[in-house]
Amino acid sequence: MGDLVYTELLKLKRSSMFLISVLGAMVAPFMIVVAAHVQTSGPRADFRELFYQTNLYTVLVLGVALYGVVAAYLFHREYVEDTLKHILTIPVSRGNFIISKFAVLLLWIIVLTGIAWLLTLLLGLLFRFDGLSWNLLVFSFKQFYVGGLFLFILSPPVVFVTLVMKNYVPPIILAIVITMMNVMAGNSEHRGLFPWSAAGDIANHTLLDTYPAVYSYSAIAAVAILGFGAVMLYFQKTDIQ
């Protein structure tokens, strides 16, 4: 398993996808902090608002699409390069192969989440926003990583579509659709039932009391478990051409 993960990381050294994803992770901090800096009316935002808004846009909008593209890239790369059938003859367990891919995806999301948090902090310091404290740093750091972890947990449906369709386009479309549904549900009192919207609310401590919190956690768990089970079952049973 460790060798598989190490091999996946070595592949990324020769790919421009990681750099592209880093640039994508930097969009939300730049957008939020710069917009707050040039604001000319109303009270000026503070660090708490910067962290909140950046994490909100990352989890509900940019992160879904960005991490969806990353997941599609990771799980489709062997199909594009026509190397999967050679890898599985080494021999390599199909289950371990899939788990190693998810492990790399988790590491990737951890790095991108850290970049988004750190850039928000640095830009806030650069533009001299108020309200920074040690407690806020710890709190916001936890918020960002709870959101990132939920996006990882909710990634199996995108992975499943990637494996079934063997194409980049369908999983990207799915990620865009999920993003649009997040935006549409933004002001709905029922958004806690939609797993991706619920994840954003849980991460930012804004979960509505319309339904018990267990409904939101159950929806997230159902998508994660069913999605991961579908991925493993499909990859174990499908023929590799």
C-alpha positions in Angstrom: 0.0 0.0 0.0 2.8 2.4 0.9 4.6 1.7 -2.3 1.4 2.4 -4.3 0.9 5.8 -2.6 4.6 6.7 -3.1 4.3 5.8 -6.8 1.2 8.0 -7.1 3.1 10.9 -5.5 6.0 10.4 -7.9 3.6 10.6 -10.9 2.5 14.1 -9.7 6.1 15.4 -9.9 5.9 15.1 -13.7 2.4 16.6 -13.9 1.3 20.2 -14.1 -2.1 19.3 -12.5 -0.8 19.9 -9.0 0.3 23.4 -9.8 -3.0 24.1 -11.5 -4.9 22.9 -8.4 -2.8 25.1 -6.2 -3.7 28.1 -8.3 -7.4 27.0 -8.0 -7.1 26.8 -4.2 -5.8 30.4 -4.2 -8.9 31.8 -5.9 -11.2 32.0 -2.9 -8.7 33.7 -0.6 -7.8 36.3 -3.2 -11.5 36.9 -4.2 -12.7 37.3 -0.6 -9.9 39.3 0.9 -9.4 41.6 -2.0 -13.2 42.2 -2.3 -13.2 43.0 1.5 -10.2 45.3 1.1 -11.7 47.4 -1.7 -15.2 47.6 0.0 -16.1 51.3 0.3 -19.5 51.1 2.2 -20.5 49.5 5.4 -18.3 48.3 8.3 -15.0 46.7 7.2 -14.7 43.0 7.6 -12.4 41.5 10.2 -10.3 38.3 10.2 -13.2 36.2 11.5 -15.3 37.2 8.5 -12.5 36.6 6.1 -11.9 33.1 7.3 -15.7 32.4 7.4 -16.3 33.6 3.8 -13.3 31.9 2.3 -14.2 28.6 3.9 -17.8 29.0 2.8 -16.9 29.6 -0.8 -14.3 26.8 -0.8 -16.6 24.2 0.6 -19.8 25.1 -1.2 -18.5 26.4 -4.5 -14.9 26.3 -5.6 -13.9 23.2 -3.6 -16.6 20.9 -5.0 -15.5 21.7 -8.6 -11.8 21.8 -7.9 -11.6 18.6 -5.9 -13.9 17.0 -8.4 -11.4 17.7 -11.2 -8.6 16.4 -9.0 -10.5 13.2 -8.3 -11.3 12.7 -11.9 -7.7 13.3 -12.9 -6.3 10.8 -10.3 -8.7 8.0 -11.2 -8.8 8.5 -14.9 -5.1 9.0 -15.6 -4.3 5.3 -16.1 -7.1 5.0 -18.6 -5.8 7.9 -20.6 -2.2 6.6 -20.6 -3.4 3.0 -21.1 -1.3 1.8 -18.2 -3.9 0.3 -15.9 -3.9 -3.2 -17.4 -0.1 -3.3 -17.0 -0.2 -2.1 -13.4 -2.7 -4.8 -12.4 -0.5 -7.5 -13.7 2.4 -6.7 -11.3 0.3 -8.1 -9.3 -1.5 -5.3 -7.5 -4.7 -5.8 -5.5 -7.5 -3.8 -7.1 -8.8 -2.9 -3.7 -5.4 -1.6 -2.6 -5.0 0.3 -5.9 -8.3 2.2 -5.3 -7.5 2.9 -1.6 -4.1 4.3 -2.6 -5.8 6.6 -5.0 -8.2 7.8 -2.3 -5.2 8.2 0.1 -3.4 10.5 -2.5 -6.7 12.4 -3.0 -6.9 13.0 0.8 -3.3 14.2 0.9 -3.9 16.5 -2.0 -7.0 18.0 -0.4 -5.1 18.5 2.9 -2.4 20.5 1.1 -4.9 22.6 -0.9 -6.9 23.3 2.2 -3.8 24.4 4.1 -2.8 26.7 1.2 -6.3 28.4 1.2 -6.1 28.9 5.0 -2.6 30.2 4.9 -3.2 32.5 2.0 -6.2 34.0 3.7 -4.1 34.7 6.8 -1.2 36.2 4.8 -3.5 38.4 2.7 -5.4 39.5 5.8 -2.1 40.5 7.4 -0.9 42.3 4.2 -4.1 44.4 4.1 -4.1 44.9 7.8 -7.4 43.5 8.8 -8.4 43.6 12.5 -9.5 40.9 14.9 -6.7 38.3 14.6 -6.1 36.2 17.7 -4.6 32.8 18.6 -8.1 31.4 19.3 -9.4 32.5 16.0 -6.4 30.9 14.2 -7.1 27.6 15.8 -10.8 27.8 15.3 -10.5 28.8 11.6 -7.9 26.1 11.0 -10.3 23.5 12.3 -13.1 24.9 10.2 -11.1 24.7 7.0 -10.0 21.2 7.6 -13.4 20.0 8.7 -14.7 21.3 5.4 -11.9 19.7 3.4 -12.5 16.4 5.2 -16.2 16.5 4.3 -15.4 17.2 0.7 -13.1 14.2 0.6 -15.7 12.0 2.3 -18.2 13.1 -0.4 -15.9 12.4 -3.3 -16.8 8.7 -4.1 -19.8 9.6 -6.4 -17.5 11.7 -8.6 -14.9 8.8 -8.6 -17.6 6.3 -9.5 -18.8 8.3 -12.5 -15.2 8.7 -13.6 -14.6 4.9 -13.5 -17.8 4.1 -15.2 -17.7 6.7 -18.0 -13.9 6.6 -18.3 -13.9 10.2 -19.3 -13.1 13.5 -17.7 -16.2 15.3 -18.8 -19.1 13.5 -16.9 -17.5 13.8 -13.4 -16.7 17.5 -14.1 -20.3 18.0 -15.1 -21.4 16.2 -11.9 -19.2 18.5 -9.8 -20.7 21.6 -11.5 -24.2 20.3 -11.0 -23.5 19.8 -7.3 -22.0 23.3 -7.1 -25.1 24.8 -8.7 -27.4 22.9 -6.3 -25.3 24.2 -3.4 -25.8 27.8 -4.6 -29.5 27.2 -5.2 -29.9 25.7 -1.7 -27.9 28.5 -0.1 -31.0 30.3 1.3 -33.2 27.3 1.7 -34.3 26.1 5.1 -34.0 22.5 3.8 -30.4 22.7 2.7 -29.3 20.5 5.7 -30.8 17.5 3.8 -28.4 18.0 0.8 -25.1 16.4 1.8 -22.8 19.0 0.3 -24.7 22.0 1.6 -24.9 20.3 5.0 -21.1 19.7 5.0 -20.6 23.5 4.5 -23.0 24.3 7.3 -21.4 21.8 9.7 -17.9 23.1 8.9 -18.9 26.7 9.5 -21.2 26.0 12.5 -24.2 27.4 10.6 -26.3 24.2 10.5 -30.0 25.2 10.7 -32.3 23.7 13.3 -35.0 22.9 10.7 -34.1 19.2 11.0 -32.1 17.3 13.6 -28.4 17.4 12.9 -28.4 13.6 12.7 -30.3 14.0 9.4 -27.4 15.9 7.8 -24.8 13.5 9.1 -26.8 10.6 7.9 -27.1 12.0 4.4 -23.4 12.6 4.2 -22.7 9.1 5.6 -25.1 7.5 3.1 -23.5 9.2 0.1 -20.0 8.4 1.3 -20.7 4.7 2.1 -22.8 3.9 -0.9 -20.4 5.8 -3.2 -17.3 4.1 -1.9 -19.1 0.7 -2.0 -20.1 1.3 -5.6 -16.5 2.3 -6.5 -15.0 -0.8 -4.9 -17.6 -3.2 -6.3 -17.5 -1.8 -9.8 -13.7 -1.8 -10.0 -13.4 -5.3 -8.6 -15.9 -6.7 -11.2 -15.1 -4.7 -14.3 -12.9 -6.0 -17.1 -9.8 -3.9 -17.8 -9.2 -3.7 -21.5 
